[in-house]
Amino acid sequence: MNQLHTPKASRNQDTGRERTAARPDGRGAGEASPEELSMGFSMRSASRTGPIGSSARVRPGEAATRGYGRRGTFTDVPTTTSHRPRSAAAGRCGAALAATASLLLPLMTAAPAHADNPADGKGAPKVPPAQMSTVGGELLGKPGPQVRRGPGAPQLPKDLSGRSWLVADAESGEILAANNAHWRLPPASTLKMLFADTVLPKLPRNQTHKVVPSDLEGMGAGSSAVGVKEGSSYSVHDLWLGVFLRSGNDAVRVLSAMNGGVPRTVKDMQAHAEDLQAKDTHVVTPDGYDADGQVSSAYDLTLFARSGLQKADFREYCATVSAKFPGEEKPGKKRDSFAIVNTNRLLTGEGMPKGEPYKGMAGVKNGSTTNAGNTFTGVAQHDGRKLLVTVMNPETAEPHRVYTEARALLDWGFEAAGHVQPVGVLVPPRGAADKPGDGRADQATQHAQASVAGAGGGMWTAVGIAGAALVVLAAGGFVVHRRHPLPDRMRRRG
């Protein structure tokens, strides 16, 4: 990943090379067929349901933003994993072990600020503070790797160099292991997850907007861009594809203008972060571009991903491998489009060993700036288990290191699940405990609370992962959805 190392400029995303390919059946690259989205069942009960689309459908533009804690569905697909198979008995044994753990974590308290942990993207310390926030559990406030291995649990991957990382169960919210989870560091474009989770529900995807010069004012030097042009019109759907696939700061600026402007959007994002109990986060820009005082943490970024994945449109965009983006509108000429490809290398496989994506990967967002280094949050599924991983600023100077470390942590997490006691929990949003859910979700909530004793609030179902292969040059990912099914196929617009 190339970064622009200049005193007054910051490169704001690894954009990679554009590529696309058509499928033999005539669908666009990365487009899933109805058949690929047809096998669904409950995340909670594992009981079979009808094919996706056989019950209520999500209308175009509708986001699945219903109450937290309800059942989810996802498409189940066979996957080849690099970890040892786990038996159901092993999972039950691990759950019992976790439930009897004497963690007694105070989950809702934040540690006071410390002078050795400045909320400033510039000059961030090389060493984590001796005490950090304890939101989610006391162990998360301690520096260094935190893991509670039980019988049969594998060792953590060797040579992890990320300043901060975390791997968690996306459904229960249990954190399997973490390192400096609450270290406040520059987030780069992973902050766009909070931007999307905040703004996406406010703008109908079919709404169009003609870009004026003021919409693009304030973009930092070296910003990543999808190619938005002044005087041209774009749909909200197009702009979100630009945000998620190409990390376009130009698309972020236009969507912010549609939301009332950058200052209003920053204020909205900060308020939403507080609602999610993401207390390490201070928002200065909506796009994650380096700015004094702009920080987040591996813990908070994981909260943003988990919240965003509750929304159908968010899941669609972050799991899309390739799409067409509208070109510039020119008088008297037909408007062309060009291919854009997701910069998440674990989703596309670009630059990865053998050019293969991580099996079961479904997003979420990567980032890179001068101050932040490389950051990444991802979600993946194997054998019905869904894990979230966040890695911030690997110190090893190796191409794509953030992805190799995230992949190693996912492999470890899938193998270790059921054999480790949680070191903390992803807290629910404020007021989530007051939202109704069905009986099975409530039982799952109680179990999650018991497994990390002292958990406050009602834990909510995080995300289901659909197994629709998004094929691009023999590389694919999986789309994610929750209670309400996705449309028959992923949508593309030229």
N, C-alpha and C positions, 0 to 999 in steps of 0.2 A: 504494500500500500504506500503510495507516494504521498508525502505531506509537504506543504510549502513552509519551509522553515525560514521565515523572515520576521524581523522584529515587530512589524505592524500588520502582518497578514496571517491568516490561518486557513489552510485548506480544510474543507468541511465535509469530506466524504470520499471514500474510495469508490469511484464510479465504475471501474472495470470497462471491459469492451462490450459493445452492443452486438448481439447476435440473435438470430431467430431462425426457425425452421418450420415448414409446414408438415402436418401429419398426413399419413397415407389416406385417411378417410376424409380429407378435405377440411378438417377443423384447423383453427389456428394453432400455432405452437403454444403449448401450455394449457390448452383448452380441454376440459374434462367432458366426457360424454355422460349422458344420463345413466348408462349402465355402470360406469365407474363410481357413481354416487348412490348405488341402490341398496347397499346392505347396512342397515342401521340397527342399533340396539341401545338400551339404557346404560349410561355410564355407571349408574348406581347399582342396578340390580343385575346387569348383564343378561337380562331377558330379551328375547328377540322382539323386534317391532316390525312394522310393515316397511316396505321400501320407501326411501326418501321420496317425498312428493306424493305419497299415497294418502297423507293426511293434510293438515293445514300447510300451505305454502307461504314462504316469505315473499311478499311483493317486492318488486324492484325498488330499492331505496329504503326498504324497511330494515331497521336494525333490531337485532334480538337483544333488547335492553330490559327484559323483564327482571323481576326481583331475584336477587342473589339467593342461593340456597335451593333452587329448584333443580329438577332432574335435567340432565343433558343427554343428547344422543350424538353418536358419531359413527362414521363409516368404519367398519373393521376390515382391515386388509392383512393378508399374510406378509410378514416382513422378515428379512434375513438379518439377524442381529449378531453383533460381535461379542455378546456377553453370554454367560451361562444361562440356560433355561431355568426358570424358577417354577417350582410346583405350587399349586394352590395352598397346600399344607404349609409350605415354607412361608408364604405370604401371611397366612393366618397366625403362624408362630411369631413372625416378626411383628405383626400388629399387636399381639398380646404382650410381647416384650416391650414394645413402645408404650403400651397403655399402662404398664406397671412401673415405668421409669419414674424415678423420683426427681423430676426436673423442677417442678414448682416455680415456673417462670413468671415474673411480673411482666406481662406482655404489653402493657399500654403505657409504660413510662419512658420518658426520654431523658438521657443523661444531659447534664449541663454542658454548655459549650466550653471548650478548652483552648488556651492560647496556642497550643501546638497543633491545632487543627483548624486553620483559618478557612472561612467560607470564601475563598478567593481562588479562581481557576489558575491564576498566575502564581508561580512559586509554591505550588502544592508540595508539602513535605514528602521526603522519600520514605520516612518511617511513619506508620500509623500512630495515632494518639493512643495513650495508655488506656483511655476510657472513651468509649463511644456510646451512642444511643443504645438503649436496651429494649426498644420497641421490638416485640416479637420474641423476647427472651434474653436472659442475662448473658448467656454464652455469646450472643451476637454482639455484645458490647465489648468483648475482649479481643485484643489484637491476635493475629495469627490464625492458622487453620483450626477449625472446631469440628470435631466429628466424634460420635459415640458408637464405636464399632462393637457389634455383638458377635456371637459365634457364626462363622461362615462369611463374615463381611470381608470384602477385599480391602487391600490398602489403597489409600488415595493415590491417584496418578502421580508419577514422579515428574520432577522438573516443572511444576506449575510456577509460572512467573508473574501471573496477573496480580496487580496490587490488591485487587478485591475481586472475589467471585462468590457465587452461591448456586446451589442446585437444590430444587424443591419439587415436591409432588404438586402438580398443578391442581388436582382435585381437592385433596385434604388440606393443602397449604403447609404441610410439614416440611421443614427444611432439613434435608438429609446431611448436608455439610456446608460449611461456609468459611470464608477467609476475609477478615476485615469487612464484614457485611455492611456496616454503617459508616465506612470511611467516606467522607464527603470529598468527591473528586469531580473534575469536569466530565460531563456526560457525553459530549459530542452529539451526533445525530440520533443516538438512542433516545434523547429527550423528545424526539418527534413522536414517540409512542404516547407521551402525555399530551402533546399537541393534538394528535388524532383522537385520543380518547375524550378530550375536552370539546373539540370543535366539530368532529364528524357528525354527532347527532343533531347539530343545529342547522345543517345545510342539506337540503334535499339533493340527492345525487344527480338528478336530471336538471337542476338549476344551472343556467349558463351565465357567464360574466365576461364582458369585454374589458380587456386589460388596459388600464391607463398608466401613464408614466409614474404617477405617485404610488401605484401598487407595488412597484419594485424598488422603491427608495429604501436605502438603509441596508441593502445586502452587503455583507462583508466581502473584502477582496479574497479571491480564490474560492468563493462559495461554489459548491456543487449545484448544478442546474440541470433541469430536464429539457429546457428549450422553450420556455414560455416567451411569447413575443408581444410587445406593446401593439395595441390596435387589433389584436386577434381575440376571438371569443373561445372560451373553453367551458366544458361542463364540469361540475363539481366532481363527477366520477373520473374524468380525465385528470384533473388536478390531483386527486388522491392517488391515482396510479403513479403520477409523477413524484409524489412524496414518498411512497413506499418502495417503488422499484428503483428510482434514480436518486432518492434522497434530495430532491430538488428544492433548494431554498427559494427559488423563484416561485414554485408552486405554493410553498408555505406562505410566502408573502402575499400572494393573491388571495389565498383562502383566509388569511388574517384580515386582509382588507374587507373581505365579504363578511367577516365576523365583527366588524366595527373598528378595525385598525390594530396595529401591533400592540400599543399600550393596553388596549382593552383585552386582547387575546392573552397577553402575558399575565394580566390580573386574573383572568378566568382560569388559566392553567395553574397559577399558584393556589387559587381557591380550591380547585379540584384536587390538587396534590394534598392539600390539608384535609379534604374530605376522605381521601384514601389513606390517611395517616402516614403519608410519605413525608416525614418530618426532617429528613436530611436534605430535601430539595429546595433550592432557591432558583427561581426562574428569572432570567434577564432577557433572553431572546426566545422566540417561539421555535427556532430551527436548530438550536443546540450549538450555534456558532460560538466560538470562544468569546467570553465576556467576563469582565471582573465580577466576581461574586457568584457566578453561575456554577452551581454544583448539584450533584445528586449522589446516589450510592447504589451499589449492587442490589441492596434490599429494595430501595424505592423503585429502581428500574424494573425489577421483577413484579412489584405491585402494579406498575403501569401496564405491563404486558398482560398480567392476569385480568385486570379490569378491562382493557381494550378487547381481549379475546371473548368477552361476553357479547360483543356486538357483531352481527353477521357481516356488515360491510367491512369492518376492521379485519375480520378473519379472511374475507375474500382478498382484500388488497395485500395483506402481508404474506399470503400464501401464493400469490400470483407470480409465476416465473417470468413470463414475457407478455407483452401487450403492444398495441399500436398507439402512438401518441400523435395528436394532430399537429401538422406543420403550420407554418405562418400563412395567414390569409392574405392573398394578394388580389387586387382588383382585376377582374376579367380572367382569372386563372382558377382552375380547379384546385381545391385544397388537397394537398398530399398528406400522408402520414408516414411516420418512421417507427422502426422497431425500438423498443426499450426492453431491457432485461434486468431482472432483480440483481442487486449488488450483494445480496446475502449468499455467500459462497457455499454454505452448508445446504442451501436450498437448490442452487443450480449445479453445484459440483465444480464450477470453474476454479482452477488453481488448486483443487484438492487432489489427493492421490488417485490416480486412474481417471480423473475427471468425474468422479462419482459424487452425487449429493449424499448427505447423511440420511440414511433410510429412516423414514418416519418424520422427517423435518417438516415443519409447517410455518415457518417464519421465526422470529418476529422482525428485528431491526438491528442493523449494524451502523457503526459510525466511526469517524476518524477526524481528529483535528490536531493541530500542533500541540496544544496544551493537554488535551485528553489522551493523546495516543489513540489506540484502537479500542473500541468498545463493542460489545455484542450481547444481545439477549435473544434466546431462541426457545422454541417449544417443540417437543418431539414426542412420538408415541411408539412404544413397542409392546406387543402382547397385552394390549388393553391398559397399560400404565402410561400416564402422561407426565412428563417432567419439563420444568422450566429451568433454564440455566442463564446466568449472567456472568460475563467476564469483563473486567475493566483494566485497561492499560497493562498488557503483558510487557515485562521489561526485557525479555529475550529478543534480541534483534534478529528476527527470522520472519520471512514473508508469510503472511496469513497466520501468524502465531495465535491471534485471538480465536481463530476458528479451530485450530488444532487443539487448543486447550479446552475450548467449549465442547468439542467432540469427545475428548478424553473424559471430561467430567460427566457427560451424558452416558457414555459407556459405563463408567463407574457407577453412576446413579441407578441405571437399570439393573446392574448386577447386585448392587448393595441393598436395594429396596427390599424391605422385609428382614434385613439382617443388621440394621442400624437403628439406634434410638434417635429421634429427632433432636436437633440442637436448638430448635426454635420453630416459629410458625409465621406464615404470612398473615398479618392481621386483616380482618374484614374492613370494608369501608364503614365510616360512621353511620349509625342507624341501620346497618344491614341486619342486625339482630332482630329488628322490629318487622322485617319483611317476611311474609308468609312463604312457606315451602310445603312440599308434600311430605308424608310421613317418612318415606325412605331417606329423603334428603335430611330431614331432622335427625334421624338416627345416625346418619353419616356425620352430621355436625357434632353430635354428642361424642362419637368415637374420636373425631379429630381433636376435640377439646380434651378428652381423657388422655389421649396419647401425648399431649404436651400440657400437663396439668396446670390449671390456672388460666387457660385461654379465655379471653373475654369475647363476648359477642357471638353471633351465629356465623360459623364458617359457611362459605357458599361454594357451590359447585363451580369449578373454574372453567374448564374448557374441554370440549370433545374434539377429536381430530378425525376428519374425514379422509378416507383413503383414495381420493380421486387423484390419480397420477397426473402431474402437470409436466408433459414431456417436452423438453427442449434439448435438441442434440443429444439424445439418449440420457438426459438428466431430468429428474423430476422431484417434486415435493408432494406434500399432502395438504389439502385444505381443511379448515377447522370449522366446526359449527357446534351449536349448543342445543337448546331445547327445540328450536324451530328449524326445519330443514332449509338448506340452501336451495336456490333455483336449480333447475335441471342441469345447467352447465354454467361454468364461469363465463362471465360476459366480457366481450372485447369490443372496443369501438375504435374505428379508424378515423 
